[in-house]
Amino acid sequence: MVNASLKSSTCITYTRSLVARRFAFSRCVSLHQRTLASESKQFQASCRKIGAVVTKAEARNSKPIVALLGWNSAQDKHLAKYSEIYEKKGFDTVRISGNPVSTMIVLHRAKKVAQNLLDILVEMKSDQDCSIIIHAFSMGGFNVYHFMRQAILSPGHQHFNSIHIIGCIFDSCPNSPRMHTTPTVQSSVVQNLPNPLAKVVAWIGLGVAYPLAFLLGPHLKRVFPDNINSPLGCPELFLYSDADHLIPYDDVKTFLKAHEEKGINVFSKVMKGSAHVQHLRNYPEDYLNQINTFTDYCLKNDM
């Protein structure tokens, strides 16, 4: 498929940063000057609550909004590189970093994050009545997506059909949680901690908390099958690797094949030898081509 070139769009943002806490979302809110004064207090409060960073194109347009759901403990400077891909295309974006406690242990917190993010997206789209593209990274992002999907598909829920999602991109996800994947969960969290003592404490704590959450909690075991059985129905792009030590290749393959069988338009690219959420770094040209081709397809498919 022929890739569309990136479209240039200036995106000026004003960022207000608060001190980030360990195992918490980065507290960073970015608002374009044309909406800085007009954004509702509820919108700004929702952004602060989940550490959302919002960027808006200089001129109003009807292009999609992209919601980037970051991996656990992702630094915003890394997520910003993905946001820039869409900003150059003239898309508004909102991005959040995953909290490992919320997305892997106490999933009802991830549900609240999803609720707040939907509130933000509803207000953003009301300004220009546009569609949404989801870009989820690892299980930290996928579990937030899970609760967004659940709300959008649930009659009677405040956010039932509240936004129109025209495409989903899954980078290094999903996987099917199992009891024996506890070391994988521990590794996914510990690798992002700079302090050796914190690494030890987190490793031990997760070794106890994750098995309990898996055995006693209602959500962890349901995420994978629920998303297989009740997809949103929009096109999907899977960017995954045969060398990802956190997300098994076979799990992603099982998931995307199940969606293909349900008639979903599925696109996929195996980034051979690439590490977890390192595909843009290892295959920059290929990654951009996949993103641009897919988003162009979603826009045409939505007409």
Number of C-alpha atoms within 10 A of each C-alpha: 7 8 14 15 11 16 13 12 16 13 18 16 19 13 14 12 14 12 8 13 9 11 15 17 24 26 21 22 25 21 19 19 13 15 12 13 10 8 14 12 10 13 18 16 15 20 24 20 18 25 25 29 27 24 26 25 21 18 10 13 15 14 18 26 25 25 24 25 29 28 29 26 24 21 17 20 9 11 19 18 12 17 24 16 17 22 25 16 20 25 26 27 27 24 27 30 27 32 26 26 20 22 23 25 22 17 21 15 16 27 21 17 25 23 19 22 25 21 19 20 22 19 15 20 19 10 12 13 16 18 19 22 24 22 24 26 28 24 31 28 28 28 29 26 28 20 22 22 21 21 21 20 17 12 11 10 12 13 19 15 15 15 18 18 23 21 26 25 23 23 26 29 30 29 22 20 20 12 13 9 16 19 14 14 20 20 17 22 23 21 10 13 16 9 9 10 10 13 18 12 12 17 18 12 12 23 15 12 15 23 17 13 19 18 13 11 16 12 19 21 17 14 20 19 11 14 19 17 12 13 16 19 15 18 22 25 21 23 22 30 26 16 16 19 14 21 26 18 19 13 16 22 16 14 20 22 15 14 20 13 10 14 12 17 15 17 15 17 14 15 21 14 13 19 19 21 21 16 21 17 11 15 14 12 10 15 16 18 18 23 20 21 15 24 23 13 14 20 15 9 12 12 5
